[in-house]
Amino acid sequence: MTEAIDKSAVLAALNELLEAERAGARVALVSRKQARTGYADLMRQVHVDESRWCEMLSRQISRLGGEPSPACGAFFTKAIAISEPLDRLAFLNRGQSWVVRKLEALLAQREDEDLRSDLQDMLDSHRTNIDAAADFLAAAGK
């Protein structure tokens, strides 16, 4: 029974991350249209990464016998409501930090090497994106 509960909890956590990544990908895609120098390039990179993690999470959920959620996280609506690009980027970065915390918690509990490897790659990528966004915000005086 514990294994079924654990698997259910893992699948729920992975789907929560999938919905958050889908929201982040959509925010980055919409935000790429901003004309600020360097901003569109940063959003393009975030979009590529978020899309890649959506694919990985969907694959892992299916591999573990679950059904990938088709939903987009509420983060999208909240982020898009922020009209100022730098403020939206700061909000997106806080969302990326939330994902990092979730990934760290999942990694602490996982023994499945395939899943651990993918989650570690995702964690490293999010940390890189957080640093890039923080650098961009600092250069812009935010």
C-alpha positions in Angstrom: 0.0 0.0 0.0 2.8 2.4 0.8 4.3 2.0 -2.7 1.0 2.8 -4.3 0.6 5.9 -2.1 4.2 6.9 -2.9 3.7 6.4 -6.7 0.5 8.4 -6.5 2.3 11.2 -4.6 5.1 11.2 -7.1 2.7 11.4 -10.1 0.8 14.2 -8.4 4.1 16.1 -7.8 5.2 15.6 -11.4 1.9 16.7 -12.8 2.0 19.8 -10.6 5.4 20.6 -12.1 4.2 19.8 -15.6 1.4 22.4 -15.2 3.8 24.9 -13.8 6.3 24.4 -16.6 3.5 24.7 -19.2 2.5 28.0 -17.6 6.1 29.2 -17.6 6.5 28.2 -21.3 3.4 30.2 -22.2 4.5 33.2 -20.2 7.9 33.2 -21.9 6.3 32.7 -25.3 4.0 35.7 -24.9 6.8 37.8 -23.2 9.2 37.2 -26.1 7.3 39.9 -28.0 8.6 42.6 -25.7 11.0 44.8 -27.6 13.5 45.4 -24.8 17.1 44.6 -25.7 18.1 41.2 -24.5 14.7 40.5 -23.0 13.3 38.6 -26.0 16.5 36.5 -26.2 16.2 35.6 -22.5 12.5 34.7 -22.9 13.3 32.6 -26.0 15.8 30.6 -23.9 13.3 30.2 -21.0 10.6 29.1 -23.5 12.9 26.5 -25.0 13.9 25.1 -21.5 10.3 25.1 -20.2 9.1 23.3 -23.3 11.8 20.7 -22.9 10.9 20.1 -19.3 7.2 19.7 -20.3 8.2 17.0 -22.7 10.4 15.3 -20.1 7.8 15.4 -17.3 5.1 14.0 -19.7 7.4 11.2 -20.7 8.3 10.4 -17.0 4.7 10.5 -15.9 3.7 8.1 -18.7 6.7 5.8 -17.9 5.5 5.6 -14.3 2.0 4.6 -15.4 0.4 8.0 -15.0 -1.5 10.3 -17.2 0.1 13.7 -18.0 -2.1 16.6 -17.0 -3.3 18.7 -20.0 -3.8 21.8 -17.7 -1.8 25.0 -17.6 -1.0 26.2 -14.1 -2.6 29.3 -12.7 0.8 31.0 -12.7 0.2 31.9 -16.4 -2.8 34.1 -15.7 -1.1 35.8 -12.8 2.1 36.4 -14.7 0.4 37.7 -17.9 -1.6 40.2 -15.7 1.7 41.9 -15.0 2.2 44.4 -17.9 5.7 45.7 -17.1 8.2 43.3 -18.6 10.8 43.5 -15.9 8.2 43.0 -13.2 6.9 40.0 -15.1 10.4 38.7 -15.4 10.9 39.1 -11.6 7.6 37.2 -11.0 8.7 34.5 -13.5 12.0 34.1 -11.6 10.1 33.6 -8.3 8.1 30.9 -10.1 11.4 29.3 -11.2 12.6 29.4 -7.6 9.4 27.6 -6.5 10.1 24.9 -9.1 13.7 24.6 -7.7 12.3 24.0 -4.2 9.9 21.3 -5.5 12.7 19.6 -7.5 15.0 19.6 -4.5 12.3 17.9 -2.4 11.6 15.3 -5.1 15.2 14.5 -5.6 15.7 13.9 -1.9 13.1 11.1 -2.0 13.8 9.4 -5.4 15.7 6.2 -6.0 14.6 5.8 -9.6 17.8 6.7 -11.4 16.1 7.6 -14.7 13.8 10.0 -13.0 16.6 11.4 -10.7 18.8 12.1 -13.7 16.0 14.0 -15.5 15.0 16.0 -12.4 18.6 16.9 -11.7 19.0 18.2 -15.2 15.8 20.2 -14.8 17.0 21.6 -11.5 20.4 22.6 -13.0 18.6 24.3 -15.9 16.3 26.2 -13.7 19.2 27.5 -11.5 20.9 28.7 -14.7 17.8 30.5 -15.9 17.3 32.1 -12.4 20.8 33.4 -12.5 20.5 34.7 -16.0 17.2 36.5 -15.2 18.6 37.9 -11.9 21.7 39.2 -13.9 19.4 40.8 -16.5 17.2 42.4 -13.8 20.3 43.7 -11.9 21.7 45.2 -15.2 18.3 46.9 -15.7 18.4 48.3 -12.2 15.6 46.1 -10.8 
